[in-house]
């Protein structure tokens, strides 16, 4: 992926601002689970905010937490902040769909460094977050 | 290939459960840090096994290793259920040792606690994926339940088809809002309780017998 560098007001590269990567579902579909996790963690550790069009599966979310924990270190990376809408309708997929792995997990997901993104409000229909520079 | 693998995994999961009926079910107590998981685990263990599971503390991440209390037999009116109670570290997506400095800890102790806490969270996730047969999800009823950790964990539990009970803990506190917890996860039954004071434990044990028996 071409790297977009943060720029100052005059267009010159600088360290002002926060880079936001919006990653399409199609792009993530082509990646293995660990590749997705690596992509997210590398971006977040670089101070970027990642927005996933389709989110991660529960299994991938579980692995993301586990890998994140292994990378936390004092005075360095303190973890991530991640937000999706709560799922309140698990019964919308049939038992057959769930058995066959066709359960939909698509949900817009915002992920960022824990020390740069703060959730102000969240409910079933709204996520409000404050993003700050380091 | 993916479909076949999923089908095979599902069938394997069902048969494992069918043939494992003679073994006590491992019930994981999950939730965010400081929800009262160990207080509940201790309450259950004292009531039915005469012993505690681990130390309790108001400092987050007091439990940094999963602890199992085996063969806890709960007797209700018409049902007896024997379970292994697995008290797990509170799950989070971030750990900053500086937060422990507010609890009269020096930097060395805080760094060690944070490192152990991260290991504990990873361990809790591994138990959830591999080793528990049911989940008691404990929430502090005075706190906002609409957090990402809660959303993700409930999603992971649902994706594994594990039976789950949601316990709205700390109802002895004035700010407790049981309805807010129930509204956050309407697809699951919410049981109010105070593990510290032992309030509503009869219903708690009725539900454990009903869901995990």
Interface residues (C-beta under 8 A of the other chain):
Chain A: X57 X58 X59 X61 X62 X65 X66 X68 X69 X70 X72 X74 X78 X79 X80 X81 X82 X83 X84 X85 X86 X87 X88 X89 X90 X91 X98 X99 X100 X101 X103 X105 X114 X115 X119 X122 X123 X124
Chain B: X2 X3 X6 X7 X10 X91 X92 X93 X94 X95 X96 X97 X111 X114 X115 X118 X119 X121 X122 X125 X126 X128 X129 X144 X146 X147 X148 X150 X151 X152 X154 X155 X156 X158 X159 X160 X161 X184 X185 X186 X187
